[in-house]
């Protein structure tokens, strides 16, 4: 680009506008001097000040790309450029959505308030493992692309990005700056927008993982579009490269967990005077974080309170019909999903929080989840023992999902991976297996035929889950109330109660240890052995074929 200097006239005053590329060091310094003259000449003219400062800010943003380091330091070594550069830095790191919203509000909300808020936490599952496949720069590209896409979803639904922490983020709806809150329908407005924002974020991950063109079609500003395009190009190149496609599909899948809740919180400014954070605090926030920690990968977990609100306003039924229709269109497994499976109730107990209980619903999001996991498992079958272990981790994680288990079993049958269901049955239900053998007079083949006919992989794993649930009795460490009468009577009763409780809990601990060390472990070792058997047989066939081709 050739050098050029243009002048625009504002109230008969000249403001310098020009292209920086190719200018000499002297011309750069001359530009700074002319701006200083303009800004000092009209100190009370706000429009002039803004115009000149914006011009200089743009210049400073491009500074290091156009001049050498020595000149850069020289240019910044004066009070005007120091002040404007500091302002440019502050504006770059400020949350613009918050600043714009407060500006539209017309005042800084200095005092704390209390209000009902919808809050969500998003975490990228196992990102420390995924990040090993990328360089630091590529990690930055991927995360920035993903977060920009998530932020686009937030803006679409009127949400606010509260904070980012590494590979996780916090979002909220219904706060002071939320312009879309309907005062007459506040709860349902917040809940509906929060729910569908969470759903769309999961869909964004699908577009991203599969390098679908939809990821590039988001209507965003140029800066955000550049970030999305860079991330998409990186993932697309890895997905479509013949050398990396299979391991990428097998090992590199960005999946997120989302937890969400709704409730009354305190909204205000927190932190020291020079580092204020506009934030929300309260039990609903803590509860939302607990939801995220236990949320299904690729889905979301919501509190019972949140579920009841979206149930009442029709979102639950609306979403169920949507998922069914989408799966039916693809002839997918989820076309047979029930409402209770789509919104699965469970009481989550957190051991590290003194067995705190949370009544929750886990929500499936991807209509093609069974098919997607089957495709990834198919790729993992070519990854040796590591692939086998990864497949087992998927089966363990999704063992409570009937349709995912059905898809995995169908895949195993297609590949002729022979799960010895009789062996698994015997480990989980030894007494029932013995009764079955007695019924068939010791004929193991007939017993196997019965088990194969009556027990799917899901049914076997459900039996394992039922066994596990029996052992989930809480250890009651609360002392029973004893009315004091005499010292001896009080201590005799106290001692006998504690000994009895210790005896019962000791028995339960032995049962738990046996379950986790023997039963649970052996069930999945049986399945893993079947996968390894398949891999070994396939490898032998490939070697034999290679030898034949050499002959």
C-alpha positions as CSV (number, residue, x, y, z in Angstrom):
1,X,0.0,0.0,0.0
2,X,1.4,3.4,-0.9
3,X,2.0,6.1,1.7
4,X,-0.9,8.4,2.0
5,X,-2.1,11.1,4.4
6,X,-5.7,12.1,4.4
7,X,-7.3,15.0,6.2
8,X,-10.9,15.2,7.3
9,X,-12.5,18.5,8.3
10,X,-14.4,18.7,11.6
11,X,-15.5,22.2,12.6
12,X,-12.7,23.5,10.4
13,X,-10.1,21.6,12.4
14,X,-7.8,19.0,10.9
15,X,-7.6,15.4,12.3
16,X,-5.0,13.2,10.8
17,X,-6.1,9.8,9.4
18,X,-3.7,7.6,7.4
19,X,-2.5,4.1,6.6
20,X,0.6,3.1,8.7
21,X,2.1,0.5,6.4
22,X,5.4,1.6,4.9
23,X,5.8,4.8,6.8
24,X,9.3,5.8,8.0
25,X,10.2,6.2,11.6
26,X,10.3,10.0,11.2
27,X,6.7,9.9,9.8
28,X,5.5,7.9,12.8
29,X,7.0,10.4,15.2
30,X,5.6,13.3,13.2
31,X,2.1,11.7,13.4
32,X,2.3,11.5,17.2
33,X,3.4,15.1,17.4
34,X,0.5,16.3,15.3
35,X,-2.0,14.4,17.4
36,X,-0.6,15.9,20.6
37,X,-1.1,19.4,19.1
38,X,-4.7,18.6,18.1
39,X,-5.6,17.2,21.5
40,X,-4.0,20.0,23.5
41,X,-5.5,22.7,21.3
42,X,-9.1,21.8,22.1
43,X,-9.1,20.5,25.7
44,X,-12.8,21.2,26.3
45,X,-14.1,19.8,23.0
46,X,-15.2,16.3,23.9
47,X,-16.0,15.2,20.3
48,X,-12.5,16.3,19.2
49,X,-10.9,14.5,22.2
50,X,-12.8,11.3,21.4
51,X,-12.0,11.5,17.7
52,X,-8.3,12.0,18.2
53,X,-8.0,9.4,21.0
54,X,-9.8,6.8,18.9
55,X,-7.4,7.6,16.1
56,X,-4.4,7.1,18.4
57,X,-5.8,4.0,20.0
58,X,-6.2,2.4,16.6
59,X,-2.6,3.4,15.8
60,X,-1.3,1.9,19.1
61,X,-3.2,-1.3,18.5
62,X,-1.2,-1.8,15.3
63,X,2.0,-0.3,16.7
64,X,4.1,-3.4,17.3
65,X,3.2,-4.9,13.9
66,X,4.5,-1.9,12.0
67,X,7.6,-0.5,13.9
68,X,10.7,-2.0,15.5
69,X,10.9,-2.4,19.3
70,X,13.2,0.6,19.8
71,X,10.9,2.9,18.0
72,X,7.9,1.4,19.8
73,X,9.5,2.3,23.2
74,X,10.4,5.8,21.9
75,X,6.8,6.5,20.8
76,X,5.4,5.4,24.1
77,X,7.8,7.5,26.1
78,X,5.6,10.5,26.4
79,X,2.7,11.4,28.7
80,X,0.0,11.5,26.0
81,X,0.8,8.1,24.5
82,X,1.3,6.6,27.9
83,X,-2.1,7.7,29.0
84,X,-3.8,6.6,25.8
85,X,-2.0,3.3,25.7
86,X,-3.1,2.6,29.3
87,X,-6.7,3.4,28.3
88,X,-6.4,1.1,25.3
89,X,-5.1,-1.7,27.5
90,X,-8.0,-1.1,30.0
91,X,-10.6,-1.1,27.2
92,X,-9.1,-4.3,25.7
93,X,-9.5,-6.3,28.9
94,X,-12.8,-4.7,30.1
95,X,-16.0,-6.9,29.7
96,X,-17.6,-4.8,27.0
97,X,-21.0,-6.4,27.5
98,X,-21.1,-5.3,31.1
99,X,-19.8,-1.7,30.3
100,X,-22.4,-1.3,27.5
101,X,-25.2,-2.6,29.7
102,X,-24.3,-0.3,32.6
103,X,-24.0,2.6,30.2
104,X,-27.5,1.9,28.9
105,X,-28.7,1.6,32.5
106,X,-27.6,5.2,33.0
107,X,-25.8,4.7,36.4
108,X,-23.3,2.4,38.1
109,X,-25.1,0.0,40.3
110,X,-23.0,0.5,43.4
111,X,-25.3,-1.0,46.0
112,X,-25.9,-4.7,46.3
113,X,-29.4,-6.0,45.4
114,X,-31.2,-9.3,45.8
115,X,-33.0,-10.9,42.9
116,X,-33.8,-14.2,41.2
117,X,-31.0,-15.2,38.8
118,X,-30.4,-18.1,36.4
119,X,-26.8,-19.3,36.6
120,X,-24.9,-21.9,34.7
121,X,-21.3,-23.4,34.8
122,X,-19.7,-24.9,31.7
123,X,-16.6,-27.1,31.9
124,X,-14.7,-28.8,29.1
125,X,-14.4,-32.4,30.1
126,X,-10.9,-33.9,30.3
127,X,-9.3,-30.9,28.5
128,X,-5.9,-31.6,30.1
129,X,-5.9,-34.8,28.0
130,X,-7.1,-33.1,24.8
131,X,-4.6,-30.2,25.2
132,X,-1.7,-32.7,24.8
133,X,-2.6,-33.0,21.1
134,X,-2.1,-29.3,20.5
135,X,0.7,-26.8,20.8
136,X,0.2,-23.8,23.2
137,X,-0.7,-21.6,20.3
138,X,-3.2,-24.1,18.9
139,X,-4.7,-24.5,22.4
140,X,-5.3,-20.8,22.5
141,X,-6.8,-20.9,19.0
142,X,-9.2,-23.7,19.9
143,X,-10.3,-22.2,23.3
144,X,-10.8,-18.7,21.9
145,X,-12.8,-20.0,19.0
146,X,-15.0,-22.1,21.3
147,X,-15.5,-19.3,23.8
148,X,-16.4,-16.8,21.1
149,X,-19.0,-19.3,19.8
150,X,-20.4,-19.7,23.4
151,X,-20.5,-15.9,23.8
152,X,-22.4,-15.7,20.6
153,X,-25.0,-18.1,22.1
154,X,-25.1,-16.0,25.3
155,X,-25.8,-12.8,23.4
156,X,-28.5,-14.5,21.3
157,X,-30.4,-15.4,24.4
158,X,-29.6,-12.2,26.4
159,X,-27.2,-13.8,28.9
160,X,-24.1,-12.4,30.5
161,X,-20.6,-14.0,30.6
162,X,-19.7,-13.7,34.3
163,X,-16.2,-15.1,34.2
164,X,-13.8,-17.4,32.5
165,X,-11.4,-19.7,34.4
166,X,-9.1,-21.7,32.2
167,X,-11.3,-24.3,30.5
168,X,-14.5,-23.4,32.3
169,X,-16.9,-20.5,32.3
170,X,-19.8,-19.0,34.4
171,X,-22.9,-17.5,32.8
172,X,-26.0,-15.8,34.2
173,X,-29.5,-14.6,33.2
174,X,-31.9,-12.1,34.8
175,X,-29.5,-9.7,36.4
176,X,-29.7,-5.9,36.6
177,X,-28.2,-5.6,33.1
178,X,-30.5,-8.2,31.5
179,X,-32.5,-6.3,28.9
180,X,-34.7,-9.3,28.0
181,X,-36.3,-10.0,31.4
182,X,-40.1,-9.9,31.2
183,X,-41.2,-8.5,34.5
184,X,-44.6,-10.1,34.3
185,X,-43.1,-13.5,33.5
186,X,-39.7,-13.2,35.1
187,X,-39.1,-16.8,36.2
188,X,-40.2,-18.5,33.0
189,X,-38.3,-15.9,30.9
190,X,-35.0,-16.5,32.7
191,X,-35.4,-20.3,32.9
192,X,-36.3,-20.8,29.3
193,X,-33.5,-18.6,27.9
194,X,-30.9,-20.3,30.3
195,X,-32.1,-23.8,29.3
196,X,-31.9,-23.2,25.6
197,X,-28.6,-21.4,25.8
198,X,-27.1,-24.4,27.6
199,X,-28.6,-26.7,24.9
200,X,-27.2,-24.6,22.1
201,X,-23.7,-24.5,23.6
202,X,-23.7,-28.3,23.5
203,X,-24.8,-28.2,19.9
204,X,-21.9,-25.7,19.2
205,X,-19.5,-28.4,20.5
206,X,-21.0,-30.9,18.0
207,X,-20.5,-28.5,15.1
208,X,-16.9,-27.9,16.3
209,X,-16.0,-31.6,16.8
210,X,-17.3,-32.6,13.4
211,X,-15.9,-29.5,11.7
212,X,-19.4,-28.8,10.4
213,X,-19.9,-25.7,8.2
214,X,-22.7,-24.5,10.6
215,X,-19.9,-23.4,13.0
216,X,-18.7,-20.9,10.4
217,X,-22.2,-19.6,9.7
218,X,-22.8,-17.8,13.0
219,X,-23.7,-14.2,12.5
220,X,-20.9,-12.5,14.4
221,X,-18.7,-9.4,14.1
222,X,-15.5,-9.5,12.0
223,X,-13.1,-9.9,15.0
224,X,-15.2,-12.9,16.4
225,X,-15.5,-14.3,12.9
226,X,-11.7,-14.3,12.5
227,X,-11.4,-16.3,15.8
228,X,-14.1,-18.8,14.8
229,X,-12.5,-19.3,11.3
230,X,-9.0,-19.9,12.8
231,X,-10.4,-22.5,15.2
232,X,-12.5,-24.2,12.5
233,X,-9.6,-24.3,10.1
234,X,-7.4,-26.0,12.7
235,X,-10.0,-28.7,13.6
236,X,-11.0,-29.2,10.0
237,X,-7.4,-29.8,8.9
238,X,-6.9,-32.4,11.7
239,X,-10.3,-34.1,10.9
240,X,-9.7,-34.3,7.2
241,X,-6.0,-35.2,7.1
242,X,-5.6,-38.9,6.1
243,X,-2.8,-39.4,8.7
244,X,-4.6,-37.8,11.7
245,X,-8.3,-38.4,11.0
246,X,-8.6,-41.8,12.7
247,X,-6.7,-40.9,15.9
248,X,-8.5,-37.5,16.0
249,X,-11.9,-39.1,15.8
250,X,-10.9,-41.7,18.3
251,X,-9.2,-39.5,20.9
252,X,-9.9,-35.8,20.3
253,X,-13.5,-35.0,21.1
254,X,-14.4,-31.7,22.8
255,X,-17.3,-32.4,25.1
256,X,-18.6,-30.2,27.8
257,X,-20.5,-30.5,31.1
258,X,-23.1,-27.9,32.0
259,X,-24.8,-27.4,35.4
260,X,-27.6,-24.9,35.8
261,X,-29.8,-23.6,38.6
262,X,-32.2,-20.7,39.4
263,X,-32.8,-18.9,42.6
264,X,-32.4,-15.7,44.6
265,X,-28.8,-14.3,45.0
266,X,-27.0,-11.2,46.0
267,X,-25.8,-9.0,43.1
268,X,-23.1,-6.4,43.5
269,X,-19.5,-5.3,43.3
270,X,-17.0,-7.5,45.1
271,X,-13.3,-7.2,45.5
272,X,-10.7,-4.5,46.4
273,X,-11.1,-1.0,45.2
274,X,-8.7,-1.3,42.4
275,X,-10.0,-4.7,41.2
276,X,-13.8,-4.6,41.5
277,X,-15.8,-7.5,40.0
278,X,-19.5,-7.3,39.3
279,X,-20.7,-10.7,40.5
280,X,-23.4,-12.7,42.1
281,X,-23.1,-14.8,45.3
282,X,-25.5,-17.1,47.1
283,X,-26.5,-20.8,47.6
284,X,-28.1,-21.0,44.1
285,X,-24.6,-20.2,42.6
286,X,-22.9,-22.9,44.7
287,X,-25.7,-25.4,43.8
288,X,-25.2,-24.6,40.1
289,X,-21.5,-25.4,40.4
290,X,-22.4,-28.7,42.1
291,X,-24.7,-29.5,39.2
292,X,-21.9,-29.0,36.7
293,X,-19.5,-31.2,38.7
294,X,-21.9,-34.1,38.4
295,X,-23.4,-33.3,35.0
296,X,-23.3,-35.9,32.2
297,X,-20.6,-35.2,29.6
298,X,-22.4,-33.9,26.5
299,X,-25.5,-33.0,28.5
300,X,-26.5,-30.9,31.4
301,X,-27.7,-31.3,35.0
302,X,-30.3,-29.0,36.4
303,X,-31.8,-28.6,39.9
304,X,-35.3,-29.8,40.7
305,X,-36.4,-26.2,41.2
306,X,-35.2,-25.3,37.7
307,X,-36.9,-28.4,36.2
308,X,-40.2,-27.5,37.8
309,X,-40.2,-24.0,36.3
310,X,-39.4,-25.2,32.7
311,X,-42.0,-28.0,33.2
312,X,-44.7,-25.6,34.2
313,X,-44.0,-23.2,31.3
314,X,-44.0,-26.0,28.7
315,X,-40.3,-26.2,27.9
316,X,-39.9,-29.8,29.0
317,X,-42.6,-31.1,26.7
318,X,-41.5,-28.8,23.8
319,X,-37.9,-30.0,24.1
320,X,-38.9,-33.7,24.3
321,X,-40.9,-33.4,21.1
322,X,-38.0,-31.6,19.4
323,X,-35.4,-34.4,20.3
324,X,-37.8,-37.1,19.3
325,X,-38.5,-35.5,15.9
326,X,-34.8,-34.9,15.3
327,X,-33.8,-38.5,16.1
328,X,-36.7,-39.8,14.1
329,X,-35.6,-37.8,11.1
330,X,-32.2,-39.5,11.4
331,X,-33.7,-42.9,12.2
332,X,-31.5,-42.7,15.4
333,X,-31.7,-44.6,18.6
334,X,-33.2,-41.6,20.5
335,X,-36.4,-41.9,18.5
336,X,-37.4,-44.4,21.2
337,X,-36.3,-42.2,24.1
338,X,-38.9,-41.6,26.9
339,X,-39.5,-38.3,28.7
340,X,-38.1,-39.9,31.9
341,X,-34.9,-40.9,30.0
342,X,-34.5,-37.5,28.4
343,X,-35.0,-35.7,31.8
344,X,-33.6,-38.3,34.2
345,X,-34.2,-37.7,37.9
346,X,-31.6,-38.6,40.4
347,X,-30.6,-37.7,43.9
348,X,-26.9,-36.7,43.8
349,X,-25.0,-37.3,47.0
350,X,-21.6,-35.5,47.4
351,X,-19.3,-37.4,49.7
352,X,-16.8,-34.6,50.0
353,X,-19.6,-32.3,51.2
354,X,-20.7,-34.4,54.2
355,X,-23.1,-36.4,52.0
356,X,-25.0,-33.4,50.9
357,X,-28.0,-34.4,48.8
358,X,-29.3,-32.6,45.7
359,X,-32.5,-33.5,43.8
360,X,-31.6,-33.1,40.2
361,X,-32.4,-33.9,36.6
362,X,-29.8,-34.8,34.0
363,X,-30.7,-33.8,30.4
364,X,-29.6,-35.4,27.2
365,X,-28.8,-32.9,24.5
366,X,-27.4,-34.5,21.3
367,X,-30.1,-36.4,19.4
368,X,-27.4,-38.5,17.8
369,X,-25.4,-39.3,21.0
370,X,-25.6,-43.1,20.6
371,X,-24.5,-42.9,17.0
372,X,-21.7,-40.4,17.8
373,X,-20.3,-42.6,20.6
374,X,-20.5,-45.7,18.4
375,X,-18.4,-43.9,15.7
376,X,-15.8,-42.9,18.3
377,X,-15.7,-46.4,19.8
378,X,-15.3,-47.9,16.2
379,X,-12.2,-45.7,15.8
380,X,-10.9,-46.6,19.2
381,X,-11.0,-50.3,18.3
382,X,-7.9,-49.6,16.1
383,X,-6.0,-48.0,19.0
384,X,-4.8,-51.2,20.8
385,X,-5.0,-51.6,24.6
386,X,-5.3,-47.8,25.2
387,X,-8.3,-47.8,22.9
388,X,-9.8,-50.7,24.8
389,X,-9.4,-48.9,28.1
390,X,-11.0,-45.8,26.6
391,X,-14.0,-47.8,25.4
392,X,-14.4,-49.3,28.9
393,X,-14.4,-45.8,30.4
394,X,-17.3,-44.9,28.0
395,X,-19.3,-48.0,28.9
396,X,-18.8,-47.3,32.6
397,X,-19.8,-43.7,32.2
398,X,-22.9,-44.4,30.0
399,X,-23.9,-47.7,31.6
400,X,-27.2,-46.1,32.8
401,X,-28.2,-44.9,29.4
402,X,-30.4,-47.6,27.8
403,X,-30.1,-46.4,24.2
404,X,-26.4,-45.7,24.3
405,X,-25.8,-49.2,25.6
406,X,-28.0,-50.6,22.9
407,X,-25.9,-48.8,20.2
408,X,-22.7,-50.1,21.7
409,X,-23.9,-53.7,21.9
410,X,-25.1,-53.4,18.2
411,X,-21.6,-52.2,17.3
412,X,-20.0,-55.1,19.2
413,X,-22.3,-57.6,17.4
414,X,-21.4,-56.0,14.0
415,X,-17.7,-56.5,14.7
416,X,-18.3,-59.9,16.2
417,X,-16.9,-58.9,19.6
418,X,-18.1,-61.7,21.8
419,X,-19.1,-60.5,25.3
420,X,-19.4,-63.6,27.6
421,X,-22.6,-62.5,29.2
422,X,-22.8,-65.7,31.3
423,X,-19.5,-64.8,32.9
424,X,-20.6,-61.3,33.6
425,X,-24.0,-62.6,34.9
426,X,-22.2,-64.9,37.3
427,X,-20.0,-62.2,38.7
428,X,-23.0,-59.9,39.4
429,X,-25.6,-62.4,40.4
430,X,-23.7,-65.6,41.6
431,X,-26.7,-67.1,43.5
432,X,-29.1,-66.5,40.6
433,X,-26.6,-68.0,38.2
434,X,-26.3,-71.1,40.3
435,X,-30.1,-71.4,40.5
436,X,-30.2,-71.1,36.7
437,X,-27.6,-73.9,36.4
438,X,-29.6,-76.1,38.8
439,X,-32.8,-75.5,36.7
440,X,-30.9,-76.6,33.6
441,X,-29.2,-79.5,35.4
442,X,-25.8,-78.0,35.1
443,X,-26.0,-77.4,31.3
444,X,-24.0,-74.2,30.9
445,X,-24.9,-73.9,27.2
446,X,-28.6,-73.7,28.0
447,X,-27.9,-71.2,30.8
448,X,-25.9,-69.1,28.3
449,X,-28.7,-69.2,25.8
450,X,-31.2,-68.1,28.4
451,X,-28.9,-65.2,29.5
452,X,-28.2,-64.1,25.9
453,X,-32.0,-64.1,25.2
454,X,-33.1,-62.3,28.3
455,X,-30.3,-60.0,29.2
456,X,-29.0,-57.2,27.0
457,X,-25.8,-55.4,27.8
458,X,-27.8,-52.6,29.4
459,X,-29.8,-55.1,31.5
460,X,-26.6,-56.7,32.8
461,X,-25.2,-53.2,33.7
462,X,-28.5,-52.2,35.3
463,X,-28.2,-55.3,37.5
464,X,-24.7,-54.1,38.4
465,X,-26.1,-50.6,39.2
466,X,-28.9,-52.1,41.4
467,X,-26.3,-54.0,43.3
468,X,-24.3,-50.8,43.8
469,X,-27.4,-48.9,45.0
470,X,-28.0,-51.5,47.7
471,X,-24.6,-50.5,49.1
472,X,-25.2,-46.8,49.1
473,X,-26.7,-46.7,52.5
474,X,-25.4,-43.6,54.3
475,X,-23.1,-44.1,57.2
476,X,-25.1,-42.5,60.0
477,X,-22.6,-40.9,62.3
478,X,-25.2,-38.8,64.2
479,X,-25.6,-39.8,67.8
480,X,-29.0,-40.9,68.9
481,X,-30.5,-38.7,71.6
482,X,-30.2,-40.2,75.0
483,X,-32.0,-38.8,78.0
484,X,-29.7,-38.6,81.0
485,X,-30.9,-40.5,84.0
486,X,-27.9,-41.8,85.9
487,X,-24.3,-42.0,84.9
488,X,-24.1,-45.8,84.6
489,X,-27.4,-46.2,82.7
490,X,-26.5,-43.4,80.3
491,X,-23.0,-44.7,79.5
492,X,-24.1,-48.4,79.3
493,X,-26.8,-47.5,76.6
494,X,-24.4,-45.1,74.8
495,X,-21.7,-47.8,74.6
496,X,-24.0,-50.6,73.4
497,X,-25.5,-48.4,70.7
498,X,-22.0,-47.4,69.4
499,X,-20.8,-50.9,69.3
500,X,-23.9,-52.1,67.4
501,X,-23.5,-49.3,64.9
502,X,-19.8,-50.1,64.4
503,X,-20.6,-53.8,63.8
504,X,-23.2,-52.9,61.2
505,X,-21.0,-50.4,59.4
506,X,-18.0,-52.7,59.5
507,X,-20.1,-55.4,57.7
508,X,-21.3,-52.8,55.1
509,X,-17.7,-51.6,54.5
510,X,-16.6,-55.2,53.8
511,X,-19.5,-55.6,51.3
512,X,-18.6,-52.3,49.6
513,X,-14.9,-53.3,49.4
514,X,-15.8,-56.6,47.8
515,X,-18.1,-55.0,45.3
516,X,-15.7,-52.4,44.1
517,X,-12.5,-54.6,44.2
518,X,-14.1,-57.7,42.8
519,X,-17.5,-57.4,41.3
520,X,-17.4,-54.0,39.6
521,X,-13.8,-54.5,38.4
522,X,-14.3,-58.0,37.0
523,X,-17.4,-57.1,35.1
524,X,-15.5,-54.5,33.0
525,X,-12.4,-56.7,32.8
526,X,-14.6,-59.3,31.1
527,X,-15.7,-56.8,28.6
528,X,-12.2,-55.4,28.1
529,X,-10.9,-59.0,27.5
530,X,-13.4,-59.5,24.8
531,X,-12.3,-56.2,23.1
532,X,-8.6,-57.2,23.4
533,X,-9.5,-60.6,21.9
534,X,-11.0,-58.9,18.9
535,X,-8.0,-56.6,18.5
536,X,-5.6,-59.5,18.6
537,X,-7.6,-61.6,16.1
538,X,-7.8,-58.6,13.7
539,X,-4.1,-57.9,14.0
540,X,-3.3,-61.6,13.2
541,X,-5.6,-61.5,10.2
542,X,-3.8,-58.3,8.9
543,X,-0.4,-59.9,9.3
544,X,-1.6,-63.1,7.5
545,X,-3.0,-61.0,4.7
546,X,0.3,-59.0,4.4
547,X,2.3,-62.3,4.2
548,X,0.0,-63.6,1.5
549,X,0.4,-60.3,-0.5
550,X,4.2,-60.6,-0.3
551,X,4.0,-64.1,-1.8
